[in-house]
Amino acid sequence: MKTTKFIILLLAFVAGISFTSCVEDGKFEVPNALGTEENAAIAKIQAEVTAGTLTEISIANLKGLLVSGQVTQITSDIYVKGYVTSSDQTGNFFKEFFIQDAPSNPTAAIKIVTEFVDSYNKFNIGREVYIRLKDLYIGEVRTGDGVTAIGGGEFSAGRLGTLTINQTTAHVFRNANTEEIIPLVVKFSQISNSHVGLFVMVENAQFPSSLVGKTYVDATADFDTQRLLESCDGFGYTNFILETSAFAEFKFSVLPAGGGSIAAVVSKTFNGSDLVLALNKPTDVVMDGARCTPLDANDFEPVFEEDFEAMTSTNPLGGNGWITFTEIGRFNWRVLTSTDSGNPNSKIASMGAFRSGDASNISWMISPGINLDAQDLEFLNFRTSNSFSDNSELEVLISTNWDGNSATVKTATWQKLPANIVSDSENYQNWVDSGAIDLSGFSGTAHIAFKYIGGDDAADTIDGTYEVDNFKILVRK
């Protein structure tokens, strides 16, 4: 099967992909500190934008063109710009670099694969880069790894090839300015596929005590070594993987024994199965302070809890101040008696789209109002299970401006919480703890919502069921 396809700018517009002009205020400064050729290339981009023959596409919209398993040639007169987040100076990256859409508070990043080595000499961290995309390609370097990259052709069926030296020189241009890249502060539990390529920082981080004295790379490793990281998060630890190349200059540096922070680029393992962090340099690990210790659950007590036992087995669920709202479809949250061995004969809240007959089902279950001003430290905790969740989704959201009326659910401001939700692969009999979700950053009266997103599609791929139990708001005694 031929996997290369062509994109025409008109079709991109039809598909709903929005393009933006080069510079909103019309200002464009040509760099003077670069070579004549790059100055001329930037000046030409400016002239073509002014003439309307060249259009900018955002990194997010460019990534939207990816079809996993295919290599897509770009035939439109478009370009993308961004700021370099990775560096091969220490050998931890090779023939690739990432750019993100802003020096601070970025929202998207993309990988550029090139035959250039020691690219840090030209594409240094923070350098603003412009890429003419016509005749280049979008795809995955390793088919199905989910990492969108810009390359120079199709290496093999469905696999993106690197930009040659000539292609890189002809299409990738530096602007004169280099900005400071401010790391996006996140928790390990918050990192997702959308962060790939972004430069992030995790605080309250450390290596487990069992790794103290070990080096970044195992002495017997031929390629990459993965070291576990941990961060104190509520009443326990959240974990993530640091992956380091056997070719990194700092490979035999000893892991720090203290606690602190780590700043790195979010990447993926070779086959794309797991998210990892990759260091630009070892000094981005600042762990010379005291190691963190999780909060003691014995120091906290519930100020609000719901186990659904007092509710009748109704459809839809109701009572005790809880509200359900069906945004799309017919099915809604209901109360059932669990038959799971991990939660036998317990009443639970359940929502699934199986046999609803609706291609899309979106349903909300919202808690009563909780006063977050009565104490200075609150945590949310609950358990979830599934019944073949089948790629349906469960989001946990918080709002401090919802008025409690089902008619205004969609117009209120909701923020996603970093809860640990049961995965598709988990056995349906098992119940998964959400972890302790810190609510101390919110004030006023808050409502917690469980938003189910699925549907009874013909392929039965998003019609699964989610179950919730043992909802608690915990505060210090």
Secondary structure, DSSP 8 states (H G I E B T S, - for coil): ---EEEE-HHHHHHTT---B-S-TTS-----SSS-HHHHHHHHHHHHHHHHTS-EE--HHHHHTT--TT-EEEE-SSEEEEEEE----TTSSS-SEEEEES-SSS---EEEEEBS-SSGGGTS-TTEEEEEE-TT-EEE-SSTTS---EEESEEEETTEEE-B-HHHHHHHEEEEEEE-----EE--GGG--GGGTT-EEEEEEEE--GGGTT-BSS-TT-SSEEEEEEEEEETTEEEEEEEEEETT-TTTTSB--SSEEEEEEEEEE-TTSSSEEEE-S-GGGEEEEE-------GGGEEEEEEE-STTS-S-SS--BTTBEEEEEESS---EEEE---TTSTT-EEEEEE-TT---S-EEEEEE---EETTSSS-EEEEEEEEEE--TT-EEEEEEESS--S-GGGTTTS--EE-------TTS-TT--EE---EE-TT--SEEEEEEEEEE---TT-SS--EEEEEEEEEEEE-
